[in-house]
Every structure is written in structure tokens, then in C-alpha cells.
Amino acid sequence: MTTLVPPTPVPSVLVGRPRYEGANIRTWIGFKHFMYLVEEAVLQWLRDQGHGARELFHQYGLGTEIVDCSVQLPAVLEVDDEVRAEVVAGTGKRLRVQMSVHRDGQDVVVLRGHVTVALIPETDAPTHRTAPDTLAAWEAAELGEATGLRSERTLPAGADLASTLAPAGSGAFLWSWRAPYFYCHFSDRVQHSGYVRALEEVVDRFLADRGISVGRMLRERAWIPVVSRARVRLAEPAHMEETVHTVFQVDDVLREMMFSGRMDCWVQRDDRLIQVASATILHGYAISRGPDAGQLARLDPEVCAILTGSPS
């Protein structure tokens, strides 16, 4: 009996370069701009299916939203690198993404990732139609339906928000910010890349709060944060100009080389706290100058204790 093997999906390909904005230390590009390139590649995949984000909004009333993006970063990306990003349909509603650069005569993989996309009916759209057949599986009635991550907590009367989300002794750090329109999509809600920005910023603020700010570690030890893995997931909409209460906490230090952390984002509505996003990140420090530049630094006991301990 002959078994037919389904053809390998033809990848959608985007060739581009990281933005100069992401070259903050030497010429290395930060994780946020890896994820920006993933977003661009996913938009190209939609165009290659015959329906780009603009058409989906104007002709179908659907907003294109990345609701989950998980990336591994096995190699550095530098300014001026030309990146080849390939996207193929994976299992379920996920897309597989791989990014590579041509360096020293060979192709080097700099990112492997998975992305989930949702098409959400938008109240501000000029018309409303069901998604085209080729993209029907990605349509959802609302963001919460697409993510399946709904979580809420009741805030007791008179309770302090800070002590509820980041109680003393927990080691958690709380930062609250107003959702600006330039973090939003479709005149309404914070988009995925807005939470990618928030993840970068809350880690920076956490480190400064613990007394080991990026600037201090760079000056005193020539250390800079480096990310090898990150995942950002949407849960429920956070609407334009709402206050997003963001909690970050280090879960563990691995082999004295990396630390894993978690971000959870909440909005308060009456006496309820609604989770709107979550993220995980695996961080380390790279040596930024001298003969060991580019290598991972070993985290000494003092730094490990600061990362995992309570605020002083």
C-alpha cells in the first residue's frame, strides 16, 4: 500500500533589517526588535494568503491581532544584518517562524518561534463580513475567545492595589502605566507589541528598583542584559487610556547564568482586576567589552540574591 505524504508547506518569506533603534549597546539588537520582525513576517504571510491586514479591516471589518508570540533566540542579531524570515502554517491556529542571517559564509538561525493570530470584529470598521474561507479558522468573536486566558480577581473593599498585586515579601515589582493611543490598534485596545515594549520596560525598572540598573552594571561590570527566550500572550482587551498595572517577578536563577521572570498585566474595573496579558522571559547578562565581549557572565551570589529576594 502506498502512503501519500502531504507536500511540505511553501513558506512565506520576508527579507528585512532590524531597526537602528534596537542597537542600544554596541551593535547588538535587543529582543524587542526580533519580535517586531516576527510581526512584519506574519503580516507578509497574511498578504501571501491573499488578504492583508488593511483589506481585512476595510472589506471584512476584522482586526488582525497577534495574541501569542513565543520566540527562542539562539544567536545574536546586529544592526545592518539582512534577515530572512520564513513563516509556515503550523498545528491548529499557530504559525511557525524562523529567521536567519548570512554570516561568515553560512546561514545562521537567529530566531525560532510560534505565533497565534486572531481576526477580531471591530466596532469602528466600515463594514462587517465573515472572514474569507482561507482564514476562517482565525476568526473569533472577541479577543478573550481567541486567547482562552481569562482570569480575574476581586479587589476587596478598601484593599490596597499594590499590596494585592505585589504583597510585601513576595519579591514582586509593580509598575502602573497609562495605555497610550500609540500602543493601540483599531482605536480601541493595546496591541501585542505594546506589551512587548512593556516587558522590556518593566524588566529595566525592576533591575533599577533592585539597585542593579542596566547603566550601573554596564559601568561597573561591563554587563548588559541579554534575552534567549520570550513569550508574550494577550488575555483580554486593555482599552486606550486605561491604567495597566504590571507585575514582574523573577521565578528562578538557572545554573548561575540566566534568570527566568514573569510579567502579568491587569486593569481595574470597579472591584475587579482583569488580566489583560502575561509574559515570560529568560534573561542573562552578556559581557559588553574586553576580550570576553559577547560571552555570558556568571551571576555571583550577591546578584542572584538581589534578583530573587524582596525589595530592600
Secondary structure, 3 states (H helix, E strand, C coil): CCCCCCCCCCCEEEEECCCHHHEEECCEECHHHHHHHHHHHHHHHHHHCCCCHHHHHHHHCEEEEEEEEEEECCCCCECCCCEEEEEEECCCCEEEEEEEEEECCEEEEEEEEEEEEEEEECCCCCCCCCCCHHHHHHECCCHHHHHCCCCEEECCCCCCHHHHHCCCCCCCEEEEEECCHHHEECCCEECHHHHHHHHHHHHHHHHHHCCCCHHHHHHHHCEEEEEEEEEEEECCCCECCCEEEEEEEEEEEECCCEEEEEEEEEEEECCEEEEEEEEEEEEEEEECCCCCCCCECCCCHHHHHHHHCCCC
